[in-house]
Each structure stands twice: as C-alpha cells, then as structure tokens.
Amino acid sequence: MTFYKPEIKRILFATDLSENAGRAFGYAASMADAHGATVTILHVLEKIPPKAELMVILFEGYESREDLQKKTEAEILDQTKSFLEGYCAAFEGKFPACPLMVDAVVVETGDPVKRILHHAHHGGYDAVVMGSRGFGLIQGIWMGSTSRGVLRQCKVPVFIVPPEQKDEQSSGPNRYDDPNRVDRVDGGS
C-alpha cells in the first residue's frame, strides 16, 4: 500500500449564506489554517424564472433585467463579505489569519452544481468544502441537492458539512461538545 499525503493549498468554499454555511466555513478555515492554504468563497445565485423575474422588475421598480441582476449580485456580495467578517471576528483567537486566508469572494448567477463544478475543475483547487441542507436566500432547500450533485460529479475531494444536530438530552448545542460530560452506560442512577 502506498501512502499519499495530499497537498492542500487552495480550497473552494461554496456557500448559500445559511446558518450551516458558518459551520462549514469553520471547517474550511480550519483546513486552510492547518495546511497554510487559501480559501475562495463562492456563492451562486440561481436564475429566477422569467415570469417571476418580470414580476420582481415591475413591483420593485427596476429599469431592466440587468439592473435587477446587478442589484441582487451587489447585495449578495455585501452579505457574503459581512458573513466572512462576522465569522472571522467570532473566531479571531482561533484563526488570527482568517481574513488573510480568503483570496477571493465570487458571486455569480447560474446553476449552482454546474458553477461549483466549473470552479472546482478549472480553478486549481485541492478541495471543496460546503454545507448540506442549508436554506438559501431565494430558494428553500439549496445545499441538499446541490451538495449531492457536486459530490457525485466532482473530480477533487469534497467535504460536506452536515447541519449541527440538536440533542434533546443536553442543555447545550451538542452533548459531545462538553468534555466534562459523562454518559452512564450501566443504566444506574
């Protein structure tokens, strides 16, 4: 058996800006920190169906489809940057180089699976990190089907981060997060 130690220098982080995306970014940042890698943040806006787009243009008072698209992309870019700044600020002690490890923030329109695969295959990335079953801004469940599509077709390793599971027995977010917790196995009181 041959041992292979992968070189991880560029990470593609695909986000839908959901709550689980923050958790997934933690994995991307931790991986980047451990390997001295950079992270590119990618958010893909799905195209709005033409009839829905026309209604938004009419009701919101946009001049044209291009005007709507520019406005939407600018808002998402701002949200993505705010997301990154907030996340880096929250984990400043753990990842002091957090803002420096992000080499680009990309926001584009299209089919999320196709765009993520395009970047993964043509951008020189060593890994893709993304959450699953997040809730996107425009569509309901975005990352569930997207993560499955990317995982099936991607030629580079893909790390899928599931949403945090809430445990009814614990008072905290995850009973396994408490190093002092002892679960009884013998059924005693």
N, C-alpha and C positions, 0 to 999 in steps of 0.2 A: 504494500500500500504506500502510495506517495502522499506526503503531507504538503498541502498547498496553503501558504499564508497570503491571503489577498491583500493587495494594496488598495486602500480606500482613501482617495484624495478628493473626489468630487461626489457630492450627494445631491440628488434631486428630491426635494421635499414637495410633494403635491398636496395642496390644501384646499378644503372647501370652506375654511374660516369658521368651522363649527367648534363647539367646546372640545370635542375629541381631537381636533386638529392641534390644540395646545398640548395635549398629552403626547400626540405623535411627534410634534416638534421637539419635545423633550428627548425623545429617542434619537432624532436626527442630530440635535445639538450635542448629546452625549457621545454619539458615534463620531461626530466631527471633532469633538474635543479629544477623544481617545486616540484618534488617528491623525490629528493635525490636518483635517480635511476642511473643505469649504462646502457651503450649502447654498443651493439655488432654490428659491421659493417660487413655485408655480401655482397659479390659480387660473382655472379655465372657466370662463362664462359660457354656459350653453346658449346657443342661439334661441331667441324667443320665436315661437311660431309666427308667421307673417300677420295673421289676423290679430293675435294678442299684441304684437309689436305696433300695429296700426292703432289699436285702441289706446295703448300707452302714449303714443305720439299725440293723438287727438286730445286725450284727457289731461295730459301733463303739459301740453303746450309746446312741445318740441317742434322745431322747424323741419327736421328731416330725420331719416333713419340714422344717418351718420352722426347727427347731433346727439341723438339718444345713445348711440353706441359709445361715443367719446365721453359723454357724461357718466354713463354706467361704468366704463373702464376706469375713469379717473376716480370715481367713488370707491371702487373695489381696490384700486392701487393704494388709496389712502387708508382703507380699512386694513389691508394687508400690512402696510408699514406700521400702523398703530398696533396691530396684533403682535408683530415682531418686537416693537419697542416695549410693549407691555410685558411680553413673555421674558425678554432679556432683562428687564428691570426686576421682575419677580425672582429670577434665578441668578442675579448678579454675583452672589457669593460662590455659586457652584460653577458657573460658566463666565468668568470675567471677560473672556474674549468673544462672548456671544455676538455683539454687533459686528465684530471683525470677521467672524466665520461666514457670514452671509455675503456672498459675492454678487448676487443679483436677485431682484424681485421681478417676476414676469407675470403679467396679466394679459390673457388673450381670449378670444372668442372661438368656439368650435366644439367639437365632440370631445369630452374630457378624456376618454380612453385613448382616442387617436392622438390627441395632442400630447398627453403624458408619454405615450409610447414613442412618438416622434422625438421628443426631447431626450428620453432615456436612450434611444438607439443612436441618435446623431449628435448628442451633446458631450460625449466623452465621460459619462457618469459611471461610477463604480457601483452605485446602489441607489435604489428608490425607496423612500420612506413615505408612508401615507397611512391615514386612519381608515377605519371601516365604519360604515353605517353612521356617518355624520349627517347633520342636517344642513344642506346648502342654503344659500340666500334666496335663490329663485325657485328651486325645485325641492320637493320633500326629501326623500332619501336619495342622496347623490353618491356618497362614497361606497355604499354596499355593492351596487352593481359595477361601479367604476373600479373598485379595488379588485373585484373578481376578474373583470376584463383585463386589467393591467397584469395581474398575476398570471393569467393563462397565456398571455402573448409576449411578455417582456423577456428580453434576452440577457438582462442584468439582474442580479438578486433584488428582490422586492421584500421589504419589511412592512407587514401590515400590522398596525397597532389597533387592537380592539378597544371599544369604549370601556371605561372603568366600570367594573361590576360592583353594585352596591350590595352589601351583605346585611340582611336583617338582624343577625345576631350581634353585630358590633355597633358601637356608637360612632365609630369613625368611618371614613370613606371605604376602607378596605381592611378587613381584620388582619391580613398578613403584613400590613404596613407597621404594626405595633410589635417591636422586637421583644417587649416585655410580656406579651400575651401568651398564656399557656392554655391550650385546649386539653380538657380531660378526655382520655380515650377509654378509661376503665368503667365509665358510667357512674362513678361515685359522686357524692355531693361535696 
